[in-house]
Amino acid sequence: VWPAETSRPERRGAEEPVPSCAPTLISMVAVDQVVRFADVGGRTVAWAEVGSGPTLVVGGWWCSHVREDWQDERFRHFTLTLARSHRVIRYDRPGSGLSDRDGTTPKTAHDEVEVLLGLAEAIGLDSFSILGASSGSVVAAAAAAAAPDLVARLVIYGGYAHGADIASPAARTALLDVVRRHWGLGSRMLADVFMPGSTAEERAAFARYQRQVASPETAAEELAQVYALDCRDQLGLIRAPTLVLHRRGDRAI
């Protein structure tokens, strides 16, 4: 479902300026991102950029929305910090955010890599680094393995290689059922898992965000894919310098 105020440009290179709220956490001039739309394998993929310098691609994760993400003060702070030294590119996977919602959501790590590398080709990138977080880490690692001449550096944060290892089959089935049948409760449960050290207000805001950008069906489909992604066979092919980061007390991974 496309927001009423958003038109969907079909031509490559169309762009939509996105206003930002004034950051209060950092003393830097407010910067507006630009959202563009690219044709990737016959599907429209929304992508945003901010900053200048070597290109850093960030994205491919759970429930992304390049416009709504930008309205979050902390997320914008993080992105603008990266943008001090990099051209930061984020994108919405087909089936999520501002990208096509036509039922062609990528199903495997290979499908996800085709989207990422197809977007890089559409934009005209000849070299870039990737920051992959959570489920985006599988995509980032697989892309680095598939395109060693394109991917200069790789950073994995809170990542994994085999989604089935994240939780037991019973736990996966139970959570998927809650998300699909009771999205209000499911979004709060996921907020508790993803943000264990946050305040009640922050968890409530993240739960609202998830419900805002994804329907129960979409959320369940994306969560099932989180568990299904697998890049173990590609890890030995990665040649890019790689940094792997985890946080203490991570209940999600």
Residue pairs with C-beta under 8 A, 6 or more apart in sequence:
1 101
1 215
2 8
2 98
2 101
6 16
6 67
6 98
7 16
8 37
8 44
8 98
9 15
9 16
9 37
10 37
10 39
10 44
12 37
12 38
12 39
12 122
13 36
13 38
14 36
14 37
15 34
15 35
15 36
15 37
16 34
16 35
16 36
16 37
17 32
17 34
17 35
18 32
18 33
18 34
18 35
18 48
18 66
18 67
18 70
19 32
20 30
20 31
20 32
20 33
20 70
20 71
20 76
21 30
21 71
21 73
21 76
22 30
23 30
23 73
23 76
23 77
23 80
24 73
25 73
25 74
25 77
26 77
26 80
26 81
28 80
28 84
31 50
31 51
31 80
31 83
32 50
33 48
33 49
33 50
33 66
33 70
33 79
34 48
34 49
34 50
35 46
35 47
35 48
35 66
35 67
35 98
36 46
36 47
36 48
36 49
37 44
37 45
37 46
37 47
37 98
38 44
38 45
38 47
38 119
38 122
38 123
39 45
39 122
40 94
40 115
40 118
40 119
40 122
41 114
41 115
41 118
43 94
43 99
43 100
43 102
43 104
43 115
44 99
44 100
45 91
45 92
45 93
45 94
45 99
45 100
45 115
45 118
45 119
45 122
46 66
46 91
46 92
46 97
46 98
46 99
47 59
47 66
47 89
47 90
47 91
47 92
47 119
47 123
48 66
48 67
48 70
48 89
48 90
48 91
49 87
49 88
49 89
49 90
50 79
50 80
50 83
50 87
50 88
51 80
51 82
51 83
51 84
51 85
51 86
51 87
51 88
52 83
52 86
52 87
53 85
53 86
53 87
54 85
54 86
54 87
54 127
54 128
54 129
54 152
55 86
55 87
55 89
55 125
55 127
55 128
55 129
56 82
56 86
56 87
56 88
56 89
56 128
56 129
56 130
56 131
57 89
57 90
57 91
57 116
57 120
57 125
57 128
57 129
57 130
57 131
58 79
58 82
58 88
58 89
58 90
58 130
58 131
58 133
58 136
59 89
59 90
59 91
59 92
59 93
59 116
59 136
60 91
60 93
60 112
60 115
60 116
60 132
60 135
60 136
60 139
60 140
61 133
61 134
61 135
61 136
62 134
62 135
62 222
62 223
62 226
63 96
63 209
63 210
63 213
63 214
63 219
63 222
64 90
64 91
64 92
64 93
64 96
64 97
64 213
65 92
65 96
65 97
65 98
65 212
65 213
66 90
66 91
66 92
66 97
66 98
67 97
67 98
68 97
68 209
68 212
68 213
69 75
69 90
70 76
70 79
72 209
79 88
79 90
82 88
82 131
86 129
89 123
89 128
91 99
91 115
91 116
91 119
92 98
92 99
93 99
93 105
93 106
93 112
93 115
94 100
94 102
94 104
94 105
94 106
94 115
95 101
95 102
95 103
95 104
95 105
95 106
95 218
95 221
95 222
96 105
96 213
96 214
96 218
96 222
97 213
105 221
105 222
105 225
106 112
106 114
106 115
106 225
107 225
107 228
108 228
108 229
109 138
109 139
109 142
109 229
109 230
109 231
109 234
110 142
112 138
112 139
112 142
112 229
113 139
113 142
113 143
113 146
116 130
116 139
116 143
117 143
117 146
117 147
117 150
120 128
120 150
125 150
126 150
127 150
127 152
128 150
128 151
128 152
129 151
129 152
129 153
129 154
129 155
129 240
130 140
130 143
130 144
130 151
130 153
130 154
130 155
131 140
131 155
131 157
132 138
132 139
132 140
132 141
132 154
132 155
132 156
132 157
132 159
133 156
133 157
133 158
133 159
134 157
134 158
134 159
134 226
134 252
134 253
135 163
135 225
135 226
135 229
136 159
137 156
137 157
137 158
137 159
137 160
138 159
138 160
138 161
138 163
138 229
138 230
138 231
139 229
139 231
140 154
140 155
140 156
140 159
141 154
141 156
141 159
141 161
141 231
141 234
141 235
141 238
142 231
142 234
143 151
144 151
144 154
144 238
144 239
144 240
144 242
145 231
145 234
145 235
145 237
145 238
146 234
146 237
148 237
148 238
148 239
148 240
151 240
152 240
153 240
153 241
153 242
153 243
154 238
154 240
154 241
154 242
154 243
155 242
155 243
155 245
156 242
156 243
156 244
156 245
157 245
157 246
158 245
158 246
158 247
158 250
158 252
158 253
159 244
159 246
159 253
160 166
160 253
161 230
161 231
161 232
161 235
162 229
162 230
162 231
162 232
163 225
163 226
163 227
163 228
163 229
163 230
164 172
164 227
164 228
164 230
166 172
166 226
166 227
166 252
166 253
167 175
167 227
172 227
175 186
175 189
175 190
175 223
176 220
176 223
176 224
178 185
178 186
178 189
179 186
179 187
179 190
179 216
179 219
179 220
179 223
180 186
180 216
180 217
180 219
180 220
181 216
183 211
183 215
183 216
183 219
184 207
184 211
186 216
186 219
187 207
187 208
187 210
187 211
187 219
188 203
188 204
188 207
190 207
190 210
190 223
191 203
191 204
191 206
191 207
191 210
192 203
192 251
193 251
193 252
194 206
194 251
194 252
195 202
195 203
195 206
196 249
196 251
197 249
198 206
210 219
214 222
246 253
